[in-house]
Amino acid sequence: MVSSDIKDHLERYWKICREFFGRGDFALASFLSITLIEEIGKIVILGNRELSGQLDKKGFRDHKRKYVYAVYTNLLNNSRVSRIYGDQEERFARWFSEDKLFEIRNSSLYLELDQNDALVPHKVISRKDASLLVCIAGEVYAEIQGQFMDSDANEWQRVIQEVDLFRKENSNVP
């Protein structure tokens, strides 16, 4: 069972990634979205421990494995995501399969080197990329409601409605 502290933690990340996007800080919105995906990976790891009796301690600290737990568990056969996002889902899938999520996460926080000059995060992270990351983080967050969060269908519906509203108001994706 997931504690109220954990639920509040995830809900806070979901809220602030949208807030930073709304402020035009696409880099921090991207960082927080990817971090939410990582935190969801941890929730899946903990949920799997309840089923198997074993905790993947290495996975709890390994960024790539957390992405695998979060994304595979929640998006692999998600017809809603495929239907709504289409080519954008494929773009996210490339980031995921080519291990780019961690690079994007770092580029969202740290100076990047471009030839011999440093680029600040807001020059590296685009609005379009941030929008997709916020949406996908929301989709993954919605999918852990129920089994992993001990919540009911109303919580799934609430998060999906928030994703849809965000996408409608802020997104370059369909």
Backbone as CSV, one residue per row, in Angstrom:
resi,resn,N_x,N_y,N_z,CA_x,CA_y,CA_z,C_x,C_y,C_z
1,MET,0.834,-1.187,0.000,0.000,0.000,0.000,0.878,1.250,0.000
2,VAL,0.533,2.214,-0.805,1.295,3.453,-0.945,0.824,4.455,0.112
3,SER,1.779,5.055,0.797,1.449,6.010,1.856,0.912,7.318,1.278
4,SER,0.249,8.072,2.120,-0.244,9.384,1.691,0.918,10.323,1.383
5,ASP,2.056,10.160,2.061,3.233,10.976,1.749,3.711,10.732,0.324
6,ILE,3.734,9.480,-0.091,4.154,9.147,-1.457,3.144,9.691,-2.453
7,LYS,1.873,9.522,-2.173,0.841,10.059,-3.069,0.987,11.573,-3.208
8,ASP,1.210,12.257,-2.082,1.387,13.712,-2.117,2.633,14.104,-2.911
9,HIS,3.690,13.335,-2.754,4.948,13.593,-3.470,4.728,13.521,-4.984
10,LEU,4.093,12.465,-5.437,3.852,12.311,-6.876,2.886,13.376,-7.388
11,GLU,1.872,13.653,-6.622,0.895,14.666,-7.021,1.570,16.038,-7.131
12,ARG,2.476,16.320,-6.228,3.206,17.591,-6.264,4.034,17.694,-7.542
13,TYR,4.742,16.630,-7.899,5.531,16.654,-9.129,4.632,16.848,-10.341
14,TRP,3.498,16.171,-10.357,2.569,16.303,-11.484,2.091,17.754,-11.582
15,LYS,1.795,18.361,-10.462,1.317,19.742,-10.457,2.409,20.717,-10.893
16,ILE,3.599,20.596,-10.340,4.613,21.616,-10.624,5.232,21.485,-12.012
17,CYS,5.221,20.300,-12.605,5.732,20.237,-13.990,4.803,21.031,-14.916
18,ARG,3.502,21.001,-14.644,2.553,21.799,-15.435,2.688,23.288,-15.120
19,GLU,2.930,23.600,-13.857,3.094,25.010,-13.477,4.323,25.625,-14.140
20,PHE,5.437,24.913,-14.120,6.636,25.457,-14.764,6.431,25.608,-16.269
21,PHE,5.726,24.679,-16.881,5.428,24.823,-18.298,4.603,26.086,-18.519
22,GLY,3.587,26.285,-17.679,2.727,27.463,-17.798,3.479,28.769,-17.631
23,ARG,4.562,28.748,-16.870,5.397,29.942,-16.680,6.377,30.142,-17.828
24,GLY,6.409,29.185,-18.751,7.353,29.274,-19.867,8.719,28.707,-19.553
25,ASP,8.873,28.062,-18.410,10.147,27.428,-18.068,10.100,25.975,-18.534
26,PHE,10.321,25.794,-19.839,10.183,24.485,-20.460,11.272,23.516,-20.001
27,ALA,12.436,24.055,-19.672,13.517,23.192,-19.200,13.143,22.549,-17.858
28,LEU,12.701,23.354,-16.902,12.329,22.775,-15.606,11.082,21.908,-15.710
29,ALA,10.151,22.268,-16.575,8.975,21.413,-16.791,9.413,20.050,-17.316
30,SER,10.395,20.039,-18.205,10.917,18.779,-18.743,11.613,17.970,-17.662
31,PHE,12.464,18.640,-16.897,13.162,17.949,-15.812,12.168,17.311,-14.840
32,LEU,11.185,18.080,-14.413,10.215,17.574,-13.450,9.357,16.456,-14.039
33,SER,9.047,16.535,-15.318,8.277,15.474,-15.971,9.061,14.166,-16.013
34,ILE,10.319,14.268,-16.392,11.158,13.066,-16.442,11.377,12.526,-15.028
35,THR,11.530,13.420,-14.071,11.676,12.987,-12.676,10.405,12.292,-12.200
36,LEU,9.247,12.788,-12.578,7.995,12.114,-12.228,7.969,10.713,-12.825
37,ILE,8.408,10.565,-14.055,8.466,9.234,-14.675,9.395,8.330,-13.869
38,GLU,10.528,8.864,-13.448,11.459,8.067,-12.628,10.817,7.655,-11.310
39,GLU,10.141,8.584,-10.670,9.498,8.284,-9.395,8.396,7.231,-9.579
40,ILE,7.707,7.283,-10.685,6.697,6.267,-10.980,7.361,4.912,-11.173
41,GLY,8.536,4.903,-11.801,9.292,3.654,-11.919,9.564,3.042,-10.558
42,LYS,9.882,3.890,-9.591,10.116,3.397,-8.229,8.846,2.801,-7.623
43,ILE,7.709,3.429,-7.894,6.437,2.909,-7.383,6.157,1.530,-7.982
44,VAL,6.463,1.371,-9.255,6.282,0.068,-9.902,7.215,-0.959,-9.265
45,ILE,8.452,-0.571,-9.007,9.405,-1.475,-8.345,8.856,-1.912,-6.987
46,LEU,8.340,-0.958,-6.224,7.770,-1.299,-4.922,6.543,-2.196,-5.063
47,GLY,5.723,-1.913,-6.061,4.551,-2.762,-6.312,4.947,-4.169,-6.713
48,ASN,5.991,-4.282,-7.518,6.480,-5.604,-7.914,7.013,-6.380,-6.718
49,ARG,7.613,-5.661,-5.768,8.107,-6.316,-4.560,6.962,-6.972,-3.797
50,GLU,5.823,-6.304,-3.769,4.671,-6.886,-3.080,4.229,-8.182,-3.751
51,LEU,4.375,-8.249,-5.069,3.979,-9.460,-5.794,5.022,-10.564,-5.710
52,SER,6.288,-10.202,-5.863,7.348,-11.214,-5.955,8.082,-11.455,-4.651
53,GLY,7.986,-10.511,-3.731,8.734,-10.624,-2.482,10.176,-10.163,-2.598
54,GLN,10.570,-9.662,-3.782,11.947,-9.201,-3.979,11.941,-7.753,-4.460
55,LEU,12.885,-6.997,-3.937,13.016,-5.590,-4.302,14.205,-5.420,-5.240
56,ASP,13.975,-4.777,-6.378,15.052,-4.463,-7.314,15.750,-3.196,-6.823
57,LYS,16.687,-3.376,-5.883,17.381,-2.232,-5.295,18.204,-1.477,-6.328
58,LYS,18.833,-2.195,-7.241,19.621,-1.516,-8.277,18.707,-0.699,-9.187
59,GLY,17.564,-1.248,-9.504,16.606,-0.537,-10.346,16.092,0.726,-9.699
60,PHE,16.030,0.733,-8.374,15.539,1.883,-7.631,16.454,3.093,-7.808
61,ARG,17.713,2.843,-8.142,18.684,3.934,-8.292,19.182,4.125,-9.722
62,ASP,18.815,3.258,-10.607,19.287,3.307,-11.989,18.239,4.001,-12.864
63,HIS,18.616,5.127,-13.450,17.666,5.922,-14.229,17.043,5.114,-15.356
64,LYS,17.842,4.436,-16.125,17.314,3.684,-17.271,16.312,2.617,-16.816
65,ARG,16.628,1.925,-15.755,15.715,0.888,-15.283,14.412,1.486,-14.754
66,LYS,14.502,2.647,-14.108,13.269,3.297,-13.644,12.394,3.683,-14.842
67,TYR,13.016,4.167,-15.925,12.244,4.482,-17.130,11.582,3.226,-17.675
68,VAL,12.327,2.134,-17.684,11.770,0.872,-18.187,10.563,0.470,-17.355
69,TYR,10.707,0.488,-16.039,9.584,0.114,-15.182,8.373,1.011,-15.428
70,ALA,8.582,2.288,-15.500,7.459,3.222,-15.658,6.837,3.136,-17.043
71,VAL,7.674,3.160,-18.064,7.168,3.246,-19.431,6.631,1.903,-19.904
72,TYR,7.392,0.830,-19.757,6.914,-0.475,-20.213,5.654,-0.900,-19.497
73,THR,5.633,-0.723,-18.200,4.478,-1.165,-17.425,3.219,-0.398,-17.809
74,ASN,3.369,0.866,-18.139,2.200,1.722,-18.290,1.876,2.173,-19.704
75,LEU,2.815,2.088,-20.621,2.539,2.600,-21.968,2.694,1.578,-23.083
76,LEU,3.250,0.417,-22.779,3.564,-0.539,-23.836,2.351,-0.861,-24.707
77,ASN,1.235,-1.144,-24.111,0.023,-1.486,-24.862,-1.102,-0.511,-24.558
78,ASN,-0.785,0.763,-24.549,-1.763,1.774,-24.192,-2.353,2.367,-25.471
79,SER,-3.534,1.905,-25.840,-4.131,2.359,-27.098,-4.520,3.833,-27.048
80,ARG,-4.844,4.343,-25.873,-5.170,5.773,-25.754,-3.983,6.621,-26.174
81,VAL,-2.809,6.302,-25.642,-1.611,7.079,-25.960,-1.304,6.970,-27.453
82,SER,-1.386,5.775,-28.005,-1.124,5.596,-29.439,-2.109,6.395,-30.283
83,ARG,-3.368,6.353,-29.914,-4.410,7.042,-30.678,-4.256,8.557,-30.599
84,ILE,-3.983,9.079,-29.422,-3.945,10.530,-29.235,-2.643,11.145,-29.736
85,TYR,-1.536,10.500,-29.466,-0.238,11.135,-29.717,0.388,10.760,-31.053
86,GLY,0.030,9.611,-31.604,0.511,9.211,-32.921,2.015,9.331,-33.091
87,ASP,2.455,10.202,-34.001,3.883,10.384,-34.282,4.647,10.883,-33.067
88,GLN,3.972,11.651,-32.218,4.637,12.148,-31.016,4.963,11.004,-30.058
89,GLU,4.086,10.000,-30.006,4.385,8.820,-29.195,5.642,8.135,-29.734
90,GLU,5.756,8.080,-31.041,6.944,7.479,-31.652,8.203,8.271,-31.313
91,ARG,8.086,9.584,-31.262,9.228,10.426,-30.897,9.654,10.130,-29.458
92,PHE,8.677,10.049,-28.544,8.997,9.698,-27.164,9.591,8.290,-27.107
93,ALA,9.040,7.371,-27.870,9.556,5.990,-27.881,11.011,5.962,-28.349
94,ARG,11.376,6.810,-29.296,12.778,6.889,-29.727,13.658,7.410,-28.602
95,TRP,13.215,8.459,-27.933,13.983,8.966,-26.788,14.193,7.850,-25.775
96,PHE,13.127,7.110,-25.523,13.181,6.028,-24.546,14.124,4.917,-25.016
97,SER,13.931,4.438,-26.230,14.715,3.299,-26.715,16.173,3.649,-26.991
98,GLU,16.449,4.906,-27.295,17.819,5.343,-27.553,18.483,5.931,-26.309
99,ASP,17.871,5.710,-25.158,18.411,6.188,-23.874,18.637,7.693,-23.860
100,LYS,17.750,8.445,-24.461,17.868,9.903,-24.511,17.178,10.602,-23.346
101,LEU,16.306,9.909,-22.628,15.581,10.574,-21.543,16.522,11.148,-20.494
102,PHE,17.543,10.384,-20.137,18.484,10.873,-19.136,19.266,12.078,-19.674
103,GLU,19.614,12.037,-20.947,20.303,13.183,-21.558,19.413,14.427,-21.551
104,ILE,18.146,14.237,-21.912,17.209,15.361,-21.910,17.050,15.887,-20.486
105,ARG,16.945,14.977,-19.533,16.829,15.361,-18.117,18.008,16.235,-17.712
106,ASN,19.213,15.813,-18.050,20.402,16.588,-17.691,20.455,17.922,-18.434
107,SER,20.083,17.908,-19.696,20.070,19.150,-20.470,19.048,20.144,-19.928
108,SER,18.077,19.628,-19.204,17.048,20.481,-18.614,17.541,21.239,-17.384
109,LEU,18.670,20.796,-16.838,19.198,21.409,-15.616,20.570,22.053,-15.780
110,TYR,21.383,21.464,-16.612,22.797,21.821,-16.644,23.187,22.497,-17.946
111,LEU,24.232,23.301,-17.873,24.806,23.893,-19.078,25.288,22.786,-20.008
112,GLU,25.076,22.979,-21.284,25.550,22.047,-22.301,26.650,22.719,-23.106
113,LEU,27.578,21.940,-23.589,28.657,22.480,-24.408,28.285,22.339,-25.877
114,ASP,28.321,23.451,-26.595,28.059,23.489,-28.030,29.291,24.097,-28.681
115,GLN,30.062,23.246,-29.318,31.375,23.628,-29.813,32.189,24.104,-28.622
116,ASN,32.481,25.378,-28.525,33.253,25.869,-27.382,32.452,26.802,-26.482
117,ASP,31.162,26.889,-26.697,30.313,27.764,-25.900,29.335,26.947,-25.069
118,ALA,28.962,27.499,-23.942,27.971,26.858,-23.081,26.577,27.335,-23.471
119,LEU,25.654,26.392,-23.484,24.253,26.715,-23.735,23.473,26.498,-22.453
120,VAL,22.604,27.434,-22.116,21.761,27.286,-20.938,20.586,26.364,-21.284
121,PRO,20.003,25.733,-20.270,18.929,24.768,-20.537,17.780,25.312,-21.378
122,HIS,17.366,26.549,-21.150,16.217,27.036,-21.912,16.534,27.252,-23.397
123,LYS,17.806,27.171,-23.766,18.171,27.249,-25.187,18.247,25.850,-25.817
124,VAL,18.220,24.821,-24.977,18.352,23.442,-25.451,16.993,22.744,-25.500
125,ILE,16.125,23.049,-24.545,14.841,22.365,-24.409,13.747,23.211,-25.072
126,SER,13.055,22.611,-26.019,12.010,23.342,-26.740,10.650,23.206,-26.053
127,ARG,9.772,24.105,-26.396,8.396,24.066,-25.899,7.735,22.755,-26.321
128,LYS,7.952,22.367,-27.560,7.339,21.151,-28.094,7.807,19.915,-27.321
129,ASP,9.107,19.836,-27.060,9.628,18.696,-26.296,9.067,18.693,-24.880
130,ALA,9.052,19.848,-24.245,8.536,19.942,-22.878,7.063,19.558,-22.821
131,SER,6.309,20.003,-23.791,4.886,19.687,-23.838,4.661,18.180,-23.913
132,LEU,5.395,17.536,-24.782,5.263,16.083,-24.913,5.662,15.380,-23.622
133,LEU,6.729,15.823,-22.994,7.176,15.188,-21.757,6.158,15.349,-20.634
134,VAL,5.568,16.527,-20.510,4.539,16.729,-19.486,3.356,15.808,-19.761
135,CYS,2.929,15.736,-21.006,1.794,14.875,-21.354,2.086,13.406,-21.054
136,ILE,3.245,12.930,-21.467,3.584,11.518,-21.248,3.721,11.235,-19.752
137,ALA,4.330,12.148,-19.005,4.421,11.956,-17.554,3.020,11.846,-16.957
138,GLY,2.099,12.666,-17.417,0.721,12.595,-16.933,0.046,11.291,-17.303
139,GLU,0.268,10.838,-18.515,-0.315,9.564,-18.947,0.199,8.412,-18.080
140,VAL,1.508,8.406,-17.829,2.099,7.358,-16.995,1.568,7.474,-15.569
141,TYR,1.463,8.693,-15.079,0.940,8.913,-13.731,-0.505,8.407,-13.623
142,ALA,-1.296,8.674,-14.629,-2.680,8.189,-14.617,-2.723,6.660,-14.548
143,GLU,-1.838,6.031,-15.287,-1.876,4.568,-15.385,-1.468,3.856,-14.103
144,ILE,-0.753,4.524,-13.206,-0.401,3.842,-11.956,-1.490,3.974,-10.903
145,GLN,-2.506,4.780,-11.181,-3.639,4.854,-10.256,-4.263,3.460,-10.209
146,GLY,-4.894,3.139,-9.142,-5.483,1.808,-9.023,-4.492,0.849,-8.421
147,GLN,-3.990,-0.059,-9.235,-3.122,-1.136,-8.756,-1.936,-0.642,-7.945
148,PHE,-1.216,0.339,-8.436,-0.004,0.777,-7.766,-0.234,1.859,-6.710
149,MET,-1.321,2.602,-6.827,-1.572,3.712,-5.898,-2.728,3.440,-4.951
150,ASP,-3.340,2.292,-5.062,-4.474,1.951,-4.204,-5.588,2.991,-4.308
151,SER,-5.823,3.473,-5.504,-6.871,4.472,-5.719,-7.950,3.871,-6.614
152,ASP,-9.015,4.621,-6.796,-10.114,4.108,-7.606,-10.092,4.729,-9.008
153,ALA,-11.067,4.348,-9.804,-11.148,4.825,-11.187,-11.320,6.340,-11.263
154,ASN,-11.868,6.934,-10.237,-12.040,8.390,-10.237,-10.704,9.115,-10.282
155,GLU,-9.690,8.568,-9.612,-8.360,9.192,-9.640,-7.749,9.071,-11.030
156,TRP,-7.894,7.923,-11.666,-7.410,7.757,-13.040,-8.097,8.791,-13.931
157,GLN,-9.408,8.892,-13.804,-10.174,9.826,-14.633,-9.745,11.269,-14.385
158,ARG,-9.514,11.630,-13.130,-9.088,12.991,-12.800,-7.765,13.334,-13.480
159,VAL,-6.797,12.425,-13.379,-5.488,12.690,-13.975,-5.607,12.756,-15.496
160,ILE,-6.370,11.852,-16.089,-6.569,11.869,-17.549,-7.207,13.189,-17.975
161,GLN,-8.183,13.662,-17.223,-8.801,14.951,-17.557,-7.788,16.092,-17.458
162,GLU,-6.910,16.032,-16.471,-5.871,17.054,-16.344,-4.885,16.982,-17.499
163,VAL,-4.539,15.776,-17.928,-3.658,15.615,-19.090,-4.331,16.199,-20.328
164,ASP,-5.594,15.846,-20.528,-6.322,16.331,-21.702,-6.433,17.849,-21.703
165,LEU,-6.711,18.428,-20.551,-6.805,19.890,-20.449,-5.449,20.535,-20.737
166,PHE,-4.397,19.990,-20.163,-3.055,20.524,-20.419,-2.739,20.446,-21.915
167,ARG,-2.996,19.288,-22.494,-2.695,19.079,-23.914,-3.480,20.058,-24.772
168,LYS,-4.724,20.249,-24.445,-5.583,21.175,-25.222,-5.090,22.612,-25.123
169,GLU,-4.694,23.027,-23.925,-4.315,24.419,-23.699,-2.877,24.751,-24.084
170,ASN,-1.977,23.771,-24.016,-0.551,24.104,-24.087,0.267,23.321,-25.100
171,SER,-0.312,22.402,-25.740,0.495,21.423,-26.433,0.529,21.611,-27.935
172,ASN,1.644,21.207,-28.498,1.763,21.144,-29.950,1.396,19.762,-30.450
173,VAL,1.112,18.854,-29.533,0.732,17.504,-29.934,-0.777,17.460,-30.095
174,PRO,-1.280,16.492,-30.848,-2.731,16.438,-31.120,-3.575,16.414,-29.860
